[in-house]
Amino acid sequence: MTARDLPAVQVVRFGVNAQPRELPGDPSRRLSDALRDELGLTGTKIGCHAGDCGACTVLLDGAQVCSCIVAVGQCEGREVTTVEGLADDGRLSTLQRAFVAHGAAQCGICTPGMLMSAESLLRVNPRPSEAEVSDALAGVLCRCTGYRKIVEAVLAVAAGHVVDAPEPAAGEAVGSRVARLDAPAKVTGGERFGADAWPEGETSSSMLAMRVFRSPHAHASFEIGDLAPLFSRWPGLVDAITAADVPNNAFAIFADLRDQPVLA
């Protein structure tokens, strides 16, 4: 490798959640990776690395962007706001409170992206219509809320009708509307998912990573042949796990209906 082959290195200076930051390195690297791996702001989630799912949405000078398709170098002299920057001195913002009260934070993967998209909208349009809210959130995909609770939460902020879910008296919780216990962590970006933390003393570069291979065919028969050429081609490859390595290669919700293979 020659000097010409090495990536350019420069220091990019910009603000993150109102704090000045300096990030040395390749300016073409993804903003999402820099936020998560270099600054520890893991509230920004990665869903596709292609700008399709919107989970990594942050604000760049107040406008929503997918941070996985924004280069660090594009942020020079600008201001980036992540979900960690919404709370004020540990107090949830009105929008975050609305998400908690309306049950808009469920699994939590899309929640930061939804919050940042809604925040961007409310900054420029404090009284949006339902159609405008839906349009603003359209770039963030959600698989568990059905979107309804999220839209209701944003509309509640616009209407000034954010009311925290009351804590029911002892013995009256069943049938009452209560806030999820894990909701505050999910709306602040504090919740830790599998890709958000490593064992103590380890880094992402020193850990083993697993890649799942899926069939390109909806229905097919196949055989796994000699894997020696695979290991020869990839010297760092530690192991290849197949169905033969799974003692009980079947699962399902009910024990007596285990008809789905763990690995084909």
Secondary structure, 3 states (H helix, E strand, C coil): CCHHHCCCCEEEEEEECCEEEEEEECCCCEHHHHHHHHCCCCCCCCCCCCCCCCCCEEEECCEEEEHHHCEHHHHCCCEEECHHHCCECCECCHHHHHHHHCCCCCCCCCHHHHHHHHHHHHHHCCCCCHHHHHHHHCCCCCCCCCCHHHHHHHHHHHHCCCCCCCCCCCCCCCCCCCCCCCHHHHHHCCCCCHHHCCCCCCCCCCCCCCCCCCCCCCCCCCCCCCCHHHHHHCCCCCCCCCHHHCCCCCECCCHHHCCECCCC
